[in-house]
Amino acid sequence: MTEPDQLAPPAGKAATFLKTLGPGLITGAADDDPSGIGTHSQVGAEFGYGLAWTFVLSFPLMVAIQEIAAEIGRVTGAGIARNLRRHYPRWLLWFMVSLLLIANVINLGADLSAMGASLAMLTGGPPGLYTLGFGVVCIVLEVWLSYPRYASALKWISLSLFTYVAVVMVAGVPWGHALRSLVVPELQSNIAYATAFVAILGTTISPYLFFWQAAQEIEEQHRSHAKPLCLTPKSTGPEMKRIRVDTLTGMAFSTLISLAIVYATAATLHAHGIRDIETSSQAAEALRPIAGQFAFAMFAAGIIGTGLLAVPVLAGSAAYAVSEMAGVAGSLDAKPLAARLFYGTIAATTLAGASLSWIGIDPARALYWTAVVNGLLASPLMIMMMLIVSNPRAMGRVVISRRQKVFGWAATVVMIAASALFLGFAAIDL
């Protein structure tokens, strides 16, 4: 006779795998926010498949630096800003957080504006009012939903990004050329190409994602009632493996979607002579006569879905940084009255971003300055992150692998070089 436990099917590997996904997956999905969609749309429209190779370059680098951000949170039990507060000069902390806030508010404005414009295209109505409405909805969800429900909702919203894969399926991509472009660079020596190169790196290796993933590891640690790994080094192996799998999956997901956007706009807009796309909603509108109503609707709906995912991440990363800078507790699990600064920062940055479209500032044009600020912030912040993970006062006896150090510093050097290249071409262009 069959034993009772033999009748029960074994736990599926897929279900077990999905349970391990969390901060890394959400971070990767949030990387493809409406601002990123606009950037990748412009790259595809202007250069076709010519910059697809940059995603092959950036993938291992973004995996390495996001894995390091996650390990800072999990090992030390403190976010990046709190580690800066503990171990480095106070002026450096204020400088980093100030730049993060400026960049995040502009990014929030661009994302919310793109969401409002997309809804207006789908249903009609005033895009400015929709922009403000999306901001309020995002604030309410982030403040009032419990952390487990909130994290679960973000995982489901991330599925909206597959709309861009659906667009590629109907866009008529020449796959031989598209795949060859991944390994054969089509280099150009001009300011436009250098700007696009830096823009791609800026949308894949973004400072707000560092703060967010480190903070989410702390949230997961508190949720499971675990101690920081610096206090329980014997637990390091399984936890580092989980972080690696989670981060690798999230960044692979992000890169796949980014490539899908570039391929879709290259096969439609670039192939039909459309070279200039200033907003993600404009990219969706431009696809309508070329790829059909289905592609247009899916593209626009995807902007709204990924915006609902990215806006809380942008506002949340700012809230974590401000709370840690002030030395007060901040958590998505906390009640609003118990974490006033944390939730107040979420509301203030979101509303500040939403207001950009109301006071005459064009968020799409402001994205250029976001890229500049992110470029200035990313390089020194990545240097500080590498110093933190090499600092025994912060990490205790937990030491990152040689592979991580090599790729982490490589990502830092590439970001510094890309920023220098951009500034060099900009100086020549002036």
C-alpha positions as CSV (number, residue, x, y, z in Angstrom):
1,M,0.0,0.0,0.0
2,T,1.3,3.5,-0.9
3,E,2.3,5.6,2.1
4,P,0.3,8.8,2.6
5,D,3.3,11.0,2.0
6,Q,4.0,9.2,-1.2
7,L,0.6,10.3,-2.5
8,A,1.4,13.9,-2.1
9,P,3.1,15.4,-5.1
10,P,6.5,16.9,-4.4
11,A,6.8,20.6,-4.1
12,G,7.3,22.1,-7.5
13,K,10.7,23.6,-8.2
14,A,9.0,26.5,-10.0
15,A,7.0,27.3,-6.9
16,T,10.0,27.1,-4.7
17,F,12.0,29.3,-7.1
18,L,9.2,31.9,-7.2
19,K,9.1,32.1,-3.4
20,T,12.8,33.1,-3.3
21,L,12.2,36.1,-5.6
22,G,11.6,39.4,-3.9
23,P,13.8,42.5,-3.7
24,G,15.8,41.6,-6.7
25,L,12.8,40.9,-8.9
26,I,11.0,44.1,-7.9
27,T,14.2,46.2,-8.3
28,G,14.8,44.8,-11.8
29,A,11.2,45.4,-12.8
30,A,11.3,49.0,-11.4
31,D,14.4,49.6,-13.5
32,D,12.1,49.7,-16.6
33,D,10.1,52.7,-15.4
34,P,8.3,55.1,-17.9
35,S,11.5,57.2,-17.9
36,G,13.5,54.1,-19.0
37,I,10.9,53.3,-21.5
38,G,11.2,56.7,-23.0
39,T,15.0,56.4,-23.1
40,H,15.0,53.0,-24.7
41,S,12.3,54.1,-27.2
42,Q,14.5,57.0,-28.2
43,V,17.6,54.8,-28.5
44,G,15.7,52.3,-30.7
45,A,14.2,55.1,-32.8
46,E,17.4,57.0,-33.3
47,F,20.0,54.2,-33.6
48,G,17.9,51.2,-34.5
49,Y,19.8,48.1,-33.3
50,G,23.1,49.9,-33.1
51,L,23.3,50.1,-29.3
52,A,21.9,46.7,-28.4
53,W,25.4,45.5,-27.5
54,T,25.4,47.9,-24.5
55,F,22.9,45.6,-22.7
56,V,25.3,42.7,-23.0
57,L,27.9,44.9,-21.4
58,S,25.7,46.4,-18.7
59,F,24.0,43.1,-17.6
60,P,26.9,41.6,-15.5
61,L,27.8,45.0,-14.2
62,M,24.2,45.8,-13.0
63,V,23.9,42.3,-11.4
64,A,27.2,42.8,-9.5
65,I,26.4,46.2,-8.1
66,Q,22.8,45.4,-7.2
67,E,24.0,42.2,-5.5
68,I,26.5,44.3,-3.5
69,A,23.7,46.7,-2.5
70,A,21.5,43.8,-1.4
71,E,24.4,42.3,0.6
72,I,25.1,45.6,2.4
73,G,21.5,45.6,3.7
74,R,21.4,41.9,4.6
75,V,24.9,41.7,6.2
76,T,24.9,45.0,8.1
77,G,21.2,45.2,8.9
78,A,21.4,48.9,7.8
79,G,20.8,50.7,4.5
80,I,23.4,52.5,2.5
81,A,22.6,55.9,4.0
82,R,22.8,54.5,7.5
83,N,26.2,52.9,6.7
84,L,27.4,56.2,5.3
85,R,26.2,57.9,8.6
86,R,28.0,55.4,10.7
87,H,31.4,55.2,9.0
88,Y,32.0,58.3,6.8
89,P,31.9,62.1,7.1
90,R,28.4,63.7,7.6
91,W,28.9,66.1,4.7
92,L,29.3,63.1,2.3
93,L,26.0,61.6,3.6
94,W,24.1,64.9,3.0
95,F,25.6,65.3,-0.4
96,M,24.6,61.8,-1.6
97,V,21.1,62.0,-0.2
98,S,20.5,65.5,-1.6
99,L,21.5,64.4,-5.1
100,L,19.3,61.3,-4.7
101,L,16.3,63.5,-3.7
102,I,16.7,65.8,-6.7
103,A,17.1,63.0,-9.2
104,N,14.1,61.0,-7.7
105,V,11.7,64.0,-7.7
106,I,12.5,64.7,-11.4
107,N,12.2,61.0,-12.2
108,L,8.9,60.8,-10.4
109,G,7.6,63.8,-12.3
110,A,8.6,62.2,-15.6
111,D,7.1,58.8,-14.7
112,L,3.8,60.2,-13.4
113,S,3.5,62.5,-16.4
114,A,4.0,59.6,-18.8
115,M,1.3,57.6,-17.0
116,G,-1.1,60.5,-17.1
117,A,-0.5,61.1,-20.8
118,S,-0.9,57.3,-21.6
119,L,-4.2,57.1,-19.8
120,A,-5.4,60.3,-21.6
121,M,-4.5,58.7,-25.0
122,L,-6.4,55.5,-24.1
123,T,-9.5,57.1,-22.6
124,G,-9.4,60.8,-23.3
125,G,-9.5,63.5,-20.6
126,P,-7.0,65.8,-18.9
127,P,-3.5,64.3,-18.6
128,G,-2.6,66.7,-15.8
129,L,-5.4,65.6,-13.6
130,Y,-4.6,61.9,-14.3
131,T,-0.9,62.6,-13.4
132,L,-2.0,64.0,-10.0
133,G,-4.5,61.1,-9.5
134,F,-1.8,58.5,-10.1
135,G,0.4,60.2,-7.6
136,V,-2.3,60.1,-5.0
137,V,-3.1,56.5,-5.7
138,C,0.6,55.5,-5.4
139,I,0.8,57.3,-2.0
140,V,-2.3,55.6,-0.6
141,L,-1.1,52.2,-1.7
142,E,2.4,52.6,-0.3
143,V,1.2,54.1,3.0
144,W,-1.8,51.9,3.8
145,L,-1.0,48.5,2.4
146,S,0.9,46.1,4.7
147,Y,4.4,45.1,3.6
148,P,3.6,41.5,2.7
149,R,0.5,42.6,0.6
150,Y,2.5,45.5,-0.9
151,A,5.4,43.3,-1.9
152,S,3.0,40.7,-3.4
153,A,1.2,43.4,-5.4
154,L,4.5,44.7,-6.8
155,K,5.4,41.2,-8.0
156,W,2.1,40.9,-9.9
157,I,2.4,44.4,-11.3
158,S,5.8,43.5,-12.7
159,L,4.1,41.1,-15.1
160,S,2.8,44.2,-16.9
161,L,6.2,44.6,-18.4
162,F,5.7,41.5,-20.6
163,T,3.5,43.8,-22.7
164,Y,6.7,44.9,-24.4
165,V,7.5,41.3,-25.3
166,A,4.0,41.1,-26.9
167,V,4.8,44.3,-28.9
168,V,8.0,42.8,-30.2
169,M,6.0,39.7,-31.4
170,V,3.9,41.9,-33.7
171,A,6.6,44.4,-34.7
172,G,8.3,42.4,-37.5
173,V,11.8,42.4,-36.0
174,P,14.6,41.2,-38.4
175,W,16.0,38.7,-35.8
176,G,19.2,38.0,-37.7
177,H,20.2,41.6,-37.6
178,A,18.8,42.1,-34.1
179,L,20.7,39.2,-32.5
180,R,23.9,40.0,-34.4
181,S,23.8,43.6,-32.9
182,L,24.2,42.1,-29.4
183,V,27.8,41.0,-30.1
184,V,28.8,43.3,-33.0
185,P,28.9,47.0,-31.9
186,E,28.0,49.6,-34.4
187,L,30.1,52.4,-33.0
188,Q,29.8,56.1,-33.8
189,S,31.9,59.0,-32.6
190,N,29.5,61.8,-31.9
191,I,27.7,63.5,-29.0
192,A,24.4,61.8,-29.7
193,Y,25.8,58.3,-29.6
194,A,27.8,59.1,-26.4
195,T,24.7,60.6,-24.8
196,A,22.6,57.5,-25.7
197,F,25.3,55.2,-24.3
198,V,25.4,57.1,-21.0
199,A,21.6,57.2,-20.9
200,I,21.4,53.4,-21.2
201,L,23.9,52.9,-18.4
202,G,22.0,55.5,-16.4
203,T,18.7,53.7,-16.7
204,T,20.2,50.3,-15.9
205,I,22.6,51.3,-13.1
206,S,20.5,53.8,-11.1
207,P,21.3,55.1,-7.6
208,Y,17.7,54.9,-6.4
209,L,17.8,51.1,-7.1
210,F,20.8,50.7,-4.8
211,F,19.0,52.3,-1.8
212,W,15.8,50.4,-2.5
213,Q,17.3,46.9,-2.8
214,A,19.4,47.3,0.3
215,A,16.4,48.6,2.3
216,Q,14.2,45.7,1.0
217,E,16.7,43.2,2.2
218,I,16.3,44.7,5.7
219,E,12.5,44.6,5.4
220,E,12.7,40.9,4.5
221,Q,15.1,40.3,7.4
222,H,12.7,42.0,9.9
223,R,9.8,40.1,8.4
224,S,11.5,36.7,9.0
225,H,12.8,37.8,12.4
226,A,16.4,37.1,11.3
227,K,19.5,38.8,12.5
228,P,22.0,40.6,10.2
229,L,24.6,38.2,8.7
230,C,27.4,40.1,10.4
231,L,26.1,38.7,13.7
232,T,25.3,35.2,12.3
233,P,28.0,34.5,9.7
234,K,27.2,30.8,9.6
235,S,24.0,31.7,7.7
236,T,25.9,33.5,5.0
237,G,26.1,30.8,2.4
238,P,22.3,30.1,1.9
239,E,21.4,33.8,2.2
240,M,24.1,34.9,-0.4
241,K,22.8,32.2,-2.8
242,R,19.3,33.5,-2.4
243,I,20.4,37.1,-3.0
244,R,22.4,36.0,-6.0
245,V,19.5,34.1,-7.6
246,D,17.0,36.9,-6.8
247,T,19.2,39.6,-8.2
248,L,20.2,37.7,-11.3
249,T,16.6,37.0,-12.1
250,G,15.5,40.5,-11.6
251,M,18.3,42.0,-13.7
252,A,17.8,39.4,-16.5
253,F,14.1,40.4,-16.5
254,S,15.0,44.1,-16.7
255,T,17.5,43.6,-19.5
256,L,15.0,41.4,-21.5
257,I,12.3,44.1,-21.3
258,S,14.8,46.9,-22.1
259,L,15.9,45.0,-25.2
260,A,12.3,44.3,-26.2
261,I,11.6,48.1,-26.1
262,V,14.7,48.9,-28.2
263,Y,13.8,46.1,-30.7
264,A,10.2,47.2,-31.0
265,T,10.9,50.8,-31.7
266,A,13.9,49.9,-34.0
267,A,11.6,47.7,-36.1
268,T,8.8,50.2,-36.3
269,L,9.9,53.8,-35.7
270,H,13.5,53.7,-36.9
271,A,12.6,51.5,-39.9
272,H,10.0,54.1,-41.0
273,G,12.2,57.1,-40.6
274,I,11.0,58.3,-37.2
275,R,14.2,59.3,-35.3
276,D,13.1,61.6,-32.5
277,I,11.0,60.4,-29.5
278,E,10.8,62.7,-26.5
279,T,8.4,60.8,-24.3
280,S,7.3,57.2,-23.7
281,S,3.7,58.1,-24.4
282,Q,4.8,59.6,-27.8
283,A,6.5,56.3,-28.6
284,A,3.2,54.5,-27.9
285,E,1.3,56.9,-30.1
286,A,3.9,56.6,-32.9
287,L,3.4,52.8,-32.9
288,R,-0.3,53.1,-33.7
289,P,-0.2,53.6,-37.5
290,I,2.8,51.3,-37.9
291,A,2.3,48.3,-35.7
292,G,-1.5,48.6,-35.2
293,Q,-3.9,49.3,-32.4
294,F,-2.9,46.3,-30.4
295,A,0.7,47.3,-30.2
296,F,-0.3,50.9,-29.3
297,A,-2.7,49.8,-26.5
298,M,-0.3,47.3,-25.0
299,F,2.6,49.8,-25.1
300,A,0.5,52.5,-23.4
301,A,-1.0,50.0,-20.8
302,G,2.6,48.8,-20.0
303,I,3.6,52.4,-19.3
304,I,0.9,52.7,-16.7
305,G,1.6,49.3,-15.2
306,T,5.4,49.8,-14.8
307,G,4.7,53.3,-13.5
308,L,2.6,51.9,-10.7
309,L,5.6,49.7,-9.9
310,A,8.4,52.3,-10.3
311,V,6.8,55.3,-8.5
312,P,6.6,53.6,-5.1
313,V,10.2,52.4,-5.6
314,L,11.4,55.9,-6.4
315,A,9.5,57.5,-3.5
316,G,10.4,54.6,-1.1
317,S,14.1,54.8,-1.9
318,A,14.1,58.5,-1.0
319,A,12.2,57.8,2.2
320,Y,14.6,55.1,3.3
321,A,17.6,57.4,2.6
322,V,16.1,60.4,4.4
323,S,15.1,58.3,7.5
324,E,18.5,56.7,7.7
325,M,20.2,60.1,7.3
326,A,18.1,61.5,10.2
327,G,18.8,58.4,12.3
328,V,15.1,57.5,12.7
329,A,13.3,54.2,12.0
330,G,11.5,53.9,8.7
331,S,9.7,50.9,7.3
332,L,6.9,49.9,5.0
333,D,5.7,47.7,7.8
334,A,5.4,50.6,10.2
335,K,2.1,52.3,10.9
336,P,1.9,55.8,9.4
337,L,1.9,57.7,12.8
338,A,4.9,55.6,13.9
339,A,7.0,56.6,10.9
340,R,6.0,60.1,10.1
341,L,9.3,61.2,8.4
342,F,9.4,58.0,6.3
343,Y,5.8,58.3,5.0
344,G,6.0,62.1,4.9
345,T,8.9,61.8,2.5
346,I,7.0,59.3,0.3
347,A,4.1,61.7,0.1
348,A,6.2,64.9,-0.4
349,T,8.5,63.5,-3.1
350,T,5.5,61.9,-5.0
351,L,3.5,65.1,-4.9
352,A,6.5,67.2,-5.8
353,G,7.1,65.1,-8.8
354,A,3.4,65.2,-9.8
355,S,3.4,69.0,-9.5
356,L,6.2,69.4,-12.1
357,S,3.6,69.1,-14.9
358,W,1.5,71.8,-13.2
359,I,4.1,74.5,-12.8
360,G,5.3,74.7,-16.4
361,I,8.3,72.3,-16.1
362,D,8.4,69.7,-18.8
363,P,9.3,66.4,-17.0
364,A,10.5,64.9,-20.3
365,R,13.0,67.6,-20.9
366,A,14.0,67.4,-17.3
367,L,15.1,63.8,-17.9
368,Y,18.3,65.1,-19.4
369,W,19.2,66.7,-16.1
370,T,18.1,63.6,-14.3
371,A,20.6,61.6,-16.3
372,V,23.3,64.2,-15.4
373,V,22.5,64.1,-11.7
374,N,22.3,60.3,-11.7
375,G,25.6,60.1,-13.5
376,L,27.2,62.4,-11.0
377,L,25.7,60.5,-8.1
378,A,26.2,56.9,-9.4
379,S,30.0,56.9,-9.6
380,P,30.8,58.3,-6.2
381,L,28.0,56.3,-4.6
382,M,29.3,53.1,-6.2
383,I,32.8,53.9,-4.9
384,M,31.3,54.3,-1.4
385,M,29.4,51.0,-1.7
386,M,32.6,49.2,-2.7
387,L,34.4,50.7,0.3
388,I,31.5,49.7,2.6
389,V,31.6,46.0,1.5
390,S,35.4,46.1,2.1
391,N,35.1,47.6,5.5
392,P,35.3,45.1,8.4
393,R,33.7,47.6,10.8
394,A,30.5,47.4,8.6
395,M,30.6,43.8,7.3
396,G,32.2,42.0,10.3
397,R,33.7,38.7,9.3
398,V,31.5,38.4,6.1
399,V,33.7,39.0,3.1
400,I,32.4,39.3,-0.5
401,S,33.9,37.1,-3.2
402,R,36.7,38.1,-5.5
403,R,34.3,37.8,-8.4
404,Q,32.0,40.4,-6.8
405,K,34.8,42.7,-6.1
406,V,36.1,42.5,-9.7
407,F,32.7,43.1,-11.3
408,G,31.7,45.7,-8.7
409,W,34.8,47.8,-9.4
410,A,34.4,47.1,-13.1
411,A,30.9,48.5,-13.0
412,T,32.2,51.6,-11.1
413,V,35.0,52.2,-13.6
414,V,32.6,51.8,-16.6
415,M,30.2,54.3,-15.1
416,I,33.1,56.8,-14.4
417,A,34.4,56.3,-18.0
418,A,30.9,56.7,-19.5
419,S,30.4,60.0,-17.6
420,A,33.8,61.3,-18.6
421,L,33.1,60.3,-22.3
422,F,29.8,62.2,-22.2
423,L,31.2,65.3,-20.5
424,G,34.1,65.2,-23.0
425,F,31.8,65.2,-26.0
426,A,29.6,67.8,-24.4
427,A,32.6,70.1,-24.0
428,I,33.6,69.6,-27.6
429,D,30.1,70.2,-28.8
430,L,30.0,73.5,-26.9
